[in-house]
Amino acid sequence: ACVFTAPGIPMIFQGQEFMEDKWFQDTDPLDWQRAEQLGGIVQLYSDLIQLRLNRNGTSRGLTGQHIDTFHLDHDNKLLAYHRWQDGGPGDSVVVVLNFANRTLQDYAVAFPAAGEWQLRFDSHYAGYDESFEGQVSGAVTAVSTQNGSKVAKINIAPYSAIIYSQ
């Protein structure tokens, strides 16, 4: 998720999209059966690529070069950043990454604008792998606080990424 939501050209190593488990050797072909066995993981990569290319018209910010890493919580191992091209609805994208081994619930995160933010991607979605515990995230509403920031309370599963846009 970091690779596909960061500025620049996203690059993955061949076979990574179906979790190839061998060392790279140009004399040893990829095990394409893994792509069939791990269809959910292949779908996860496909969904990230769709967002990166703004195929649904909801994530234009991932095609731009702007980034603001606005939230870093070392104690909870959480990182959040804003990506945009020009800014505004359909353009601003918020990416939240949980590097901890626990679910965070009702965790306050600032958003670039007030209003409803739709969940566009949750790497913990059970459809990607049956061993995933299931989705805990959903759409959120960012509200203005007394100091002028716009804050929403999110839920995020362990070791996962969520992506929001308006």
HELIX and SHEET records of a PDB file:
HELIX    1   1 CYS A    2  THR A    5  1                                   4    
HELIX    2   2 GLN A   16  PHE A   18  5                                   3    
HELIX    3   3 GLN A   33  GLN A   37  1                                   5    
HELIX    4   4 GLY A   39  ARG A   52  1                                  14    
HELIX    5   5 ARG A   60  THR A   63  5                                   4    
SHEET    1   A 8 HIS A  66  ASP A  73  0                                        
SHEET    2   A 8 LEU A  78  TRP A  84 -1                                        
SHEET    3   A 8 VAL A  93  ASN A  98 -1                                        
SHEET    4   A 8 SER A 160  SER A 165 -1                                        
SHEET    5   A 8 GLY A 115  ASP A 122 -1                                        
SHEET    6   A 8 VAL A 140  SER A 144 -1                                        
SHEET    7   A 8 LYS A 150  ILE A 156 -1                                        
SHEET    8   A 8 LEU A 104  PHE A 111 -1                                        
END                                                                             
